[in-house]
């Protein structure tokens, strides 16, 4: 089968479209023909091998997992001998190891059925970004109806989902983005939009119950100042300038900065579950959530897709079309 691989750390030039063996199907697994895969910052981190602090798990000198990609949606080809609840032909979505490939083998427990009325490309965009937004707001931010929520970086992958999920939770949402994305973010339901090219949200005088920060581009002291007395600062990501620690540096600093205060800092790494994917797809079916796709590329153009991700200007998600699909 064809897959996007890299055998050494580096930039997008290291990516290759190669023939690799088909994945092995375990007794509890599904073999899935991938239709679409989404590109995430995590793919860039694993490609570059940064921050270095994660190399004990990704590989010290070279990547342990040579096929890139995590988010995918496709069609079940075959099922393991112990699998129930799935049959060949089912449309599924999951987070998978090596999603930039024609086939993946995944634990059946990780997969969720995609309803017929939903597009598989939209489903592929969900696992990392949408679940990060959901867990960040609901589980770590504890957002309730009537809360005020600020989303910094509202036009990106996590941000576009966060604006909509916060609204679905009953919050009043203020979104921060650039001039070119103001109308997009408004169309997603934001009650207020701050254009960071002309205004600084940390000096607006407004205070919020929850701030979901996808960028980490403001001093932590300024972020504390925009929070209510018992507000929660939810940090999704931070600057990538430190090759040693990357976003982890700001995560540690956030915990220290909020220590011994009535306000709270929450940092986390999302754990994708089939139940939450099903929940998100139900939101899509009921019109409470839509996927914003910035660009789509064929599998062979994965390097170009990564380069576009690196610009930091993608609106919503970037999708790789791995195989032709009527859906």
SULURNOR-V279287 format. One line per field, one symbol per residue. ss: DSSP state (H for helix, E for strand, L for the rest). psi: psi as a letter, one per 30 degrees, with the letter a starting at -180 (. if undefined). burial: 1 if it has 24 or more other C-alpha atoms within 12 Angstrom, else 0. Layout:
ss: ???
psi: ???
burial: ???
This chain:
ss: LEEEELLLLLLHHHLEEEELLLLLLLLLEEEEEEEEEEELHHHHHHHHLLLHHHHHHHLLLLLLLLELLLEEEEEEEEELLLLLLLLLLLEEEEELLLLLELEEEEEHHHLEELLLLLLHHHHHLLHHHHHHHHHHHHHHLLLLLLLEEEEELLLLHHHHHHHHHHHHLLLEEEEEELHHHHHHHHHLLLLEEEELLLLLHHHLLLLEEEEEELLLLLLHHHHHHLEEEEEEEEELLLLLLLLLLLHHHHHHHHHHHLLLLLLEEEELLLLLLHHHHHHHHHHHHLLLLLLLEEEEEEHHHHHHHHHHHHLLLLLLEEEEELLLLLL
psi: lkljlkfllaafffkkjlkllklkjlfglkjkjkekkkkleeeeefefgllfffffffkeelkejfklkeklkakkelklfgklfklkfkklklklkhfilfklklkfffkkkkkefkkeeeeffedeeeeeeeeeeeeefhklkflkkkjkhffaeeeeeeeeeeeffglkkkkkalefgeeeeeffgkekkkjfffkjffgfflklekkjjfehgkkeeeeefgkleglkjjjelakgfjfefbfeeeeeeeeeegkhlflkkkklkkjkleeeeeeeeeeeeggfklkjkelkllefgeeeeeeeeffggkjblkkkjelkkf.
burial: 011111111011011110000010100011111111111111111111111100100100001011111111111111110000010001111111111111111111111111100111111111111111111111111110001111111111111111111111111111111100110111011111111100001100011111111111110101111111001111111111000001111110011001000011111101011101111110110001111111111111111111111101111111111110000
